[in-house]
């Protein structure tokens, strides 16, 4: 199917837009960032500046983060310590971050994470939203093999 420019996506559902974007050389992230409820900019800025207070403001008071690696659930208060320590560590990096999709109900992001032990993962982040705040988060990650 031929693409007709970014404005064309505004008439499609999220699923249709993402499906059509895969057939086009159109930047769906540009469309999504410019036209839907913008939590992404706040979230990305907080990570970039390593500001745990600003990051925590993106979440609802009853926020939960489900960690598949440990089967643990982290609350907002635990998040401040857990992610605060990560953000203080200069070895932790969040690279090539991009928004996949965002609306009033959900935000989906992807990035390459580098961790204190030197491992790198491709990370897909999904946050469910309510009243303008993220109230539930999960990630999926795929280890990226060492290039050496």
N, C-alpha and C positions, 0 to 999 in steps of 0.2 A: 504494500500500500504506500502511496506517496504521502509525504509529510506536507503540511500546509502552514507551518510556522507555529510558534509557541501558543498563540491565542487560540488555536484550534483545540488544544487540550482542555480548555476551560469548559467545553461543552460535554466532556466525557466523564464517566465515573473514574474513580482512582484505578480500578482494575483495567479498564479500557485504555486509559492514558498510559499506564505502565506497559501494557501489552503493545500498544502502538509505538511507544518510544523505543522498544527493542527492535523495531523494523526501520527506525529512522535514525538520522544523525542529529537528533534534537536533544537538547539538554533539559531533561525533565526536572532535574534539581533546580534549575533556574526558574522554571514555571512554579514548582511547588513552593520554593522559598519566597517568591514574590507575591503569591496569591492566596496562601492559606494561613491559618492561625500560627503565628511565628514564635514558637518556643525554641526553635533550633538556634537562632542567633544568640539568645541568652545562654543556652546550654553550651554552645561552642565557645563563646567568649569566656565563660567561667572556666572551662578546661584550659583554654589558651593562656589565660592569666593566672591559672592555678589558684583560683579564689573559691575556697570551699563554702564560704558564706553565700556567695552568689549562686553557686551550684545547688546548694540546699534550698534556696528560694524557688527553684524550679519544681520542687516536689511538694505534694500535699502532706499535711501533718501525719496522716495515717499511711504514708508511702511504705511499700515493701519491695525489696529487691530479692528475687529468687536466684540463688547461685546454684547452678547445676553441678559445678565441680565439687562442692561440699554438701549439697542438699540443704544448705542453710538458708534462712530468710533473714535479711538485714532490714532493720527499721531505720527511720530517718535519723534518730540519735546515733545509732551505730554507724550509719553512713558517714556522718561527719568525721568520726574517728578513722574509719576504714579508708574512705576516699581522701580524707585530709592528709593521711600519711602517704598515700600514693602521690597526691599532688605535690607534696613537699620533696619528693624524691626526684632529682634531676634525671635519673636513669629511666623513669617512666615517661613514655612518649605516646601521644595520640596523633598519628599522622594520616594524611590523606582522608581526613574526615569529610563526610558528605551526607547530606540529607537525602534519603530515598523517598520518603513520603511523610506528610504531616497534615492532619486536619484537627477538628475539635476533639476527636476521640482517641487519636493514636499518633505516635511519632516513631518513625523507623529511620535509623541512622547506621552508617557503616564506617569503619575506620581500621587502621592498622595499629595495634597496640604493641608497644615494647615494654617489657616488664623488668623489675630489678634483677632478675636472674639472667637477663639477656635474651630470653625467649621472645618471639614475635608471633602474634596471632592476628588473623583477620577476624574482626569482631562485628557482629550484627547486633544492634541494640534496638529493643522494642519497648516503648513506654506507653501504657494506657493512660488516657487523660480524662479528668473530670474537673469541671469548673475552672479550666485554664491551668491546672496543675497536673503533674504526672503523679499517679497514685500507685502504680504497679509497674515494675520493670523486670525484664529478663534479657539475657544476652545469650548468643550462641557464638562460639569461637572455633576457628580452625587453625591449628598450628601451621606456621609458615616455616618450611625447612631452612636451615642455615645455608647461606649462599657460599660458604667456604668449602 
